[in-house]
Amino acid sequence: MSKRLEKIYAAYLKLKDKDEGLSTQKKGDYKMFLNKLKRPVKYSKITPEYRLGELFFVDDFIFLLTGEAEDFYTGFKVSEWVDFATHEDFVFEFDGNKWFAIMEHELYIPRNEVIHYIGELSEEYSDVLFEYVVGEEKLPTKYTGLTIPYDNNYIQVKFRQEEMKKVKHYIANQFTIIDDVPPLYEFHVFKDLFIDKLKKIEYPKAAGSYVSTAKGENFILNYDKSSGILTLLIHKDKGNPSILKVNFDGEELTCVIVDDMVTFELNDIYVNIEYLVNRIKIIR
């Protein structure tokens, strides 16, 4: 592993931790982006008319706009840490500096938040992006980063996982436009509701079981009776959002989860794993 890349990643983590510790002022990508631009940036609040390849400030990061979906603009998170770009990313120049868009996850940002316009890609990069988004062409290697396997031991993978944590709520917005998905709860709310429902389950008389592990379609459910911990292991790449749905006699509880493992502290609550596993569904 490159010592140079390790040092850059250490610097990234140090800056990230510093930014996350600030409570009164944000100084994340937003500030770094401004400092690297050669010209003073004057932007005003506008309602954009969709144009592929435009760049906006959203929240505390840079957003590359690529499309529309109902009440959202779609696009990708932009980063200045070009050393971490992979073959899946779009590397481009803007205002004399190199940047890259993390193309692994499309973001769905409410239209009323996409208002701080800062510029757009040159014709060269807009054409490449157009062919990728509309023409479904692969990005030419000239406009991508290093080819690597998706392995958590690679710093580039660790970096993109950290970056996606910052915008997971924008990734999750895609699920709100799926017709058959009920309201999504924040995970901490979902957890409380889930445990409360488990307490009230009336299991069939024949539901008695000593099984501690059961396998669902794309997950494994395990209950450690000694510790009272219920664990849900999901077969997916870590960092990819999914919807967790649990059906309690016709009433569904749903939430978005990003990690590939979630736990519930049930203490002395009786749980029949074989009965419960058939009421859980993971939508990826």
C-alpha positions, -999 to 999 in steps of 0.1 A, spaced: 0 0 0 14 34 -9 29 53 20 21 85 2 -16 76 0 -16 66 37 -3 100 46 -30 117 25 -57 96 41 -44 104 76 -46 141 67 -81 136 54 -93 118 86 -77 145 107 -95 172 88 -128 152 88 -126 147 126 -119 184 131 -148 194 109 -172 170 126 -162 185 160 -174 220 150 -208 228 164 -213 265 154 -197 267 120 -191 242 92 -157 242 75 -159 210 54 -158 206 16 -175 239 12 -147 259 26 -119 239 9 -136 243 -24 -138 281 -20 -102 283 -10 -90 264 -41 -109 284 -66 -88 310 -83 -116 336 -85 -139 350 -58 -172 331 -59 -203 351 -58 -234 330 -58 -270 338 -52 -300 318 -43 -317 307 -75 -341 281 -86 -321 261 -112 -335 251 -145 -320 216 -149 -288 215 -169 -266 185 -167 -231 193 -155 -239 222 -132 -222 225 -98 -240 236 -67 -232 240 -30 -256 218 -11 -255 216 27 -217 214 32 -205 198 0 -203 202 -38 -231 186 -59 -227 177 -96 -262 178 -110 -271 152 -136 -309 147 -137 -344 151 -122 -367 127 -104 -401 139 -91 -393 164 -63 -356 158 -64 -325 167 -85 -301 138 -89 -264 138 -91 -232 130 -73 -210 142 -45 -178 160 -56 -145 158 -37 -111 175 -40 -93 145 -28 -84 133 -63 -58 108 -51 -87 86 -39 -105 85 -72 -111 50 -87 -121 36 -120 -157 41 -110 -153 79 -105 -155 109 -129 -124 131 -127 -127 166 -142 -111 200 -141 -129 231 -129 -114 265 -124 -79 252 -130 -80 224 -104 -89 187 -106 -119 173 -88 -138 141 -90 -174 130 -86 -180 98 -66 -203 79 -90 -209 49 -68 -242 63 -53 -266 87 -69 -279 114 -46 -315 126 -45 -316 161 -32 -348 181 -27 -352 208 -54 -355 236 -28 -320 227 -15 -303 230 -49 -301 268 -51 -264 278 -46 -251 278 -82 -213 281 -87 -207 271 -123 -208 243 -148 -184 219 -165 -167 227 -197 -181 213 -229 -154 186 -229 -164 172 -195 -201 178 -200 -201 157 -232 -183 128 -213 -209 131 -185 -238 132 -210 -226 100 -226 -223 83 -192 -256 94 -178 -278 95 -210 -260 72 -234 -250 47 -206 -215 46 -219 -186 37 -197 -164 66 -186 -132 67 -207 -101 58 -185 -88 93 -193 -116 107 -170 -114 81 -142 -91 72 -113 -70 41 -105 -86 6 -112 -88 -13 -79 -109 -42 -65 -137 -33 -41 -118 -44 -10 -122 -27 23 -84 -29 28 -79 -3 0 -77 32 12 -97 44 -18 -126 22 -6 -123 34 30 -124 70 17 -155 65 -3 -173 48 26 -165 78 48 -177 102 21 -210 83 16 -218 84 53 -219 122 50 -247 121 24 -265 88 32 -297 107 38 -296 120 2 -289 85 -10 -319 72 10 -342 98 -6 -345 75 -37 -366 51 -16 -392 78 -9 -403 78 -46 -410 40 -46 -448 37 -46 -451 7 -23 -428 19 5 -446 32 36 -431 62 56 -395 57 66 -385 61 102 -351 73 115 -332 42 127 -333 51 164 -371 56 162 -375 23 142 -355 5 169 -378 16 197 -409 7 177 -395 -26 166 -387 -37 202 -421 -25 214 -438 -46 187 -417 -77 196 -430 -75 232 -465 -77 220 -462 -105 195 -486 -134 201 -468 -164 187 -488 -193 174 -489 -222 199 -468 -243 176 -442 -216 173 -420 -227 201 -384 -231 190 -348 -232 203 -333 -221 169 -310 -192 174 -301 -185 138 -323 -183 107 -316 -174 71 -337 -150 51 -336 -142 13 -306 -119 16 -299 -117 53 -291 -138 84 -309 -133 117 -293 -144 150 -304 -142 186 -280 -146 214 -303 -154 244 -275 -151 270 -268 -115 260 -303 -106 247 -288 -93 215 -306 -98 182 -283 -93 152 -293 -88 115 -265 -95 90 -272 -82 55 -256 -96 24 -244 -64 7 -215 -41 2 -209 -20 33 -220 16 28 -248 7 3 -282 19 17 -311 -6 20 -346 -5 33 -354 -27 62 -391 -37 64 -407 -57 92 -443 -68 90 -462 -72 122 -497 -86 114 -502 -63 85 -485 -32 100 -451 -25 84 -422 -7 100 -396 6 76 -362 24 79 -331 30 58 -299 12 69 -264 17 56 -243 -8 76 -243 -45 68 -250 -54 104 -275 -40 129 -282 -51 164 -311 -48 189 -308 -51 226 -339 -72 236 -329 -82 271 -355 -107 284 -379 -104 254 -388 -138 240 -381 -141 203 -389 -169 180 -363 -166 152 -381 -189 127 -413 -169 131 -396 -135 129 -374 -142 99 -404 -146 76 -416 -111 85 -384 -93 76 -375 -81 41 -345 -62 28 -349 -40 -3 -316 -31 -19 
